[in-house]
Amino acid sequence: MSTTFRGTTICAVRRNGQTAIAGDGQVTMGESVVFKSTARKVRRLAGGSVVAGFAGSVSDAFTLCEKFEEKLEQCGGNLERAAVSLAQMWRSDTGMRNLESLLIVADKNSLLMLSGNGEVIDPDGGVCAIGSGGNYALAAARALLENTELSAHEIAEKALHIAASICVFTNDNVVVEDV
């Protein structure tokens, strides 16, 4: 019998040259048990110049973060080149192809979402979200971005709290990293 762990919301917002990535801390086992409420799913990479947030299988996400950091080193810190290189490897490597996770990565110049289908997406409007509550956070962030003067950090954090109030797989233990 396999156990499915889920429950993540990651939201990234880019405004006025600043990017913030926020993530909640909930890991859910099955449909009804909160397994952990203080997981950290947003982290700094490449000496702090890159921020990454991940959703999906925890072990798969850790593997992808490690691989992405390796690609960043190989590409001299170039986020776009590292993202494309990881996506190509993710899609073509038989072992990696089965990894079930999504990544949002950002540096001072770019915000990208990476998927196992080989996609590297530069989101419209400087906002993207992934995970169980991703659609809720995305809608909240877009509304806040269009109708307030809040900073990227404030919008990402508020969007996560809004998602947590709607999605049972998202909690309000929010971590935000800025770049």
C-alpha positions as CSV (number, residue, x, y, z in Angstrom):
1,M,0.0,0.0,0.0
2,S,1.5,3.3,-1.0
3,T,0.9,6.5,0.9
4,T,0.4,9.8,-1.0
5,F,1.8,12.9,0.6
6,R,0.4,16.2,-0.6
7,G,-0.5,19.7,0.5
8,T,1.5,22.6,-0.8
9,T,0.8,26.0,-2.2
10,I,3.6,28.1,-3.7
11,C,3.0,31.6,-5.1
12,A,5.5,33.9,-6.8
13,V,4.9,37.6,-7.5
14,R,7.2,40.0,-9.4
15,R,6.6,43.7,-9.0
16,N,8.8,46.8,-9.4
17,G,12.0,44.7,-10.0
18,Q,11.4,42.6,-6.9
19,T,10.3,39.0,-6.7
20,A,8.8,37.1,-3.8
21,I,8.1,33.4,-3.5
22,A,5.8,32.3,-0.7
23,G,5.1,28.8,0.4
24,D,2.9,27.2,3.1
25,G,4.2,24.6,5.6
26,Q,1.6,21.8,5.3
27,V,2.3,18.2,4.2
28,T,-0.8,16.1,4.2
29,M,-0.8,12.3,4.2
30,G,-3.8,10.9,2.3
31,E,-6.9,12.9,2.3
32,S,-7.4,13.6,6.0
33,V,-4.2,13.7,8.0
34,V,-1.9,16.7,8.4
35,F,1.5,15.0,8.6
36,K,3.6,18.1,9.1
37,S,2.6,21.8,9.4
38,T,6.1,23.4,9.4
39,A,7.7,22.1,6.2
40,R,9.9,24.6,4.4
41,K,9.2,24.5,0.7
42,V,10.8,27.8,-0.3
43,R,14.6,28.0,-0.2
44,R,17.5,30.0,-1.4
45,L,20.0,28.5,-3.9
46,A,23.3,29.6,-5.5
47,G,24.5,31.5,-2.5
48,G,21.2,33.3,-2.0
49,S,20.9,34.8,-5.5
50,V,18.1,32.4,-6.6
51,V,14.9,31.5,-4.8
52,A,13.1,28.2,-5.5
53,G,9.7,26.9,-4.3
54,F,8.5,23.4,-5.0
55,A,5.2,21.5,-4.9
56,G,4.6,17.8,-5.3
57,S,6.3,14.8,-3.9
58,V,8.8,16.0,-1.2
59,S,11.6,13.6,-2.1
60,D,11.2,14.3,-5.8
61,A,11.2,18.1,-5.1
62,F,14.5,17.8,-3.1
63,T,16.0,15.8,-5.9
64,L,14.9,18.5,-8.4
65,C,16.2,21.3,-6.3
66,E,19.6,19.6,-6.0
67,K,19.7,19.0,-9.8
68,F,18.7,22.6,-10.5
69,E,21.4,23.9,-8.2
70,E,23.9,21.7,-10.1
71,K,22.7,23.1,-13.4
72,L,23.0,26.7,-12.0
73,E,26.6,26.0,-11.2
74,Q,27.2,24.4,-14.7
75,C,25.6,27.4,-16.4
76,G,27.5,30.0,-14.4
77,G,24.5,31.2,-12.5
78,N,22.4,31.8,-15.6
79,L,18.8,31.0,-14.4
80,E,17.2,30.6,-17.9
81,R,20.0,28.3,-19.2
82,A,19.9,26.3,-16.0
83,A,16.1,26.0,-16.2
84,V,16.1,24.8,-19.8
85,S,19.0,22.4,-19.1
86,L,17.1,20.9,-16.1
87,A,13.8,20.7,-18.1
88,Q,15.6,18.8,-20.9
89,M,17.2,16.4,-18.5
90,W,14.0,16.0,-16.6
91,R,12.1,15.1,-19.7
92,S,14.7,12.8,-21.3
93,D,16.3,11.0,-18.3
94,T,14.3,7.8,-17.6
95,G,14.9,8.0,-13.9
96,M,13.9,11.7,-13.6
97,R,10.9,11.4,-16.0
98,N,8.9,10.0,-13.2
99,L,9.6,12.7,-10.6
100,E,6.3,14.3,-9.6
101,S,7.0,17.9,-8.7
102,L,6.9,21.4,-10.0
103,L,9.4,24.2,-9.4
104,I,9.1,28.0,-9.4
105,V,12.5,29.7,-9.6
106,A,13.5,33.3,-9.6
107,D,16.5,35.6,-9.6
108,K,16.8,39.3,-9.8
109,N,15.9,39.3,-13.5
110,S,13.6,36.3,-14.1
111,L,10.7,34.3,-12.8
112,L,10.1,30.8,-14.2
113,M,8.0,27.8,-13.6
114,L,9.4,24.3,-14.5
115,S,7.5,21.1,-15.1
116,G,8.4,17.5,-15.8
117,N,6.9,17.8,-19.3
118,G,10.0,19.8,-20.2
119,E,8.2,23.2,-19.9
120,V,9.9,26.3,-18.8
121,I,7.3,29.0,-18.5
122,D,7.8,32.7,-18.0
123,P,4.4,33.5,-16.4
124,D,2.1,36.3,-17.7
125,G,1.8,39.3,-15.6
126,G,4.6,38.4,-13.2
127,V,2.6,36.0,-11.1
128,C,2.4,32.2,-10.9
129,A,1.3,29.6,-8.4
130,I,1.5,25.8,-8.1
131,G,0.3,23.1,-5.7
132,S,-3.0,22.2,-4.1
133,G,-4.0,25.7,-3.4
134,G,-2.2,27.2,-6.4
135,N,-5.3,28.3,-8.3
136,Y,-6.6,30.1,-5.2
137,A,-3.3,31.8,-4.5
138,L,-3.0,32.8,-8.2
139,A,-6.4,34.4,-8.3
140,A,-5.7,36.3,-5.1
141,A,-2.3,37.4,-6.2
142,R,-3.6,38.7,-9.5
143,A,-6.4,40.6,-7.9
144,L,-4.0,42.2,-5.3
145,L,-1.4,43.0,-8.0
146,E,-4.1,44.8,-10.2
147,N,-5.9,46.6,-7.4
148,T,-3.3,47.5,-4.7
149,E,0.1,49.1,-4.4
150,L,1.3,46.3,-2.1
151,S,4.9,45.0,-2.6
152,A,5.6,41.7,-4.2
153,H,6.4,40.3,-0.7
154,E,3.1,41.5,0.7
155,I,1.1,40.2,-2.2
156,A,2.7,36.7,-2.2
157,E,2.1,36.4,1.6
158,K,-1.5,37.6,1.5
159,A,-2.2,35.3,-1.5
160,L,-1.0,32.3,0.6
161,H,-3.1,33.3,3.5
162,I,-6.2,33.6,1.3
163,A,-5.4,30.2,-0.2
164,A,-5.1,28.7,3.3
165,S,-8.5,30.0,4.2
166,I,-10.0,28.0,1.2
167,C,-7.8,25.0,0.6
168,V,-7.7,22.2,3.2
169,F,-4.3,21.2,1.9
170,T,-2.7,24.6,2.6
171,N,-1.9,26.1,6.0
172,D,-1.1,29.6,7.1
173,N,2.5,28.8,8.2
174,V,3.9,30.9,5.4
175,V,7.5,31.4,4.5
176,V,8.4,34.2,2.0
177,E,11.8,34.7,0.3
178,D,12.6,37.8,-1.7
179,V,15.1,38.3,-4.5
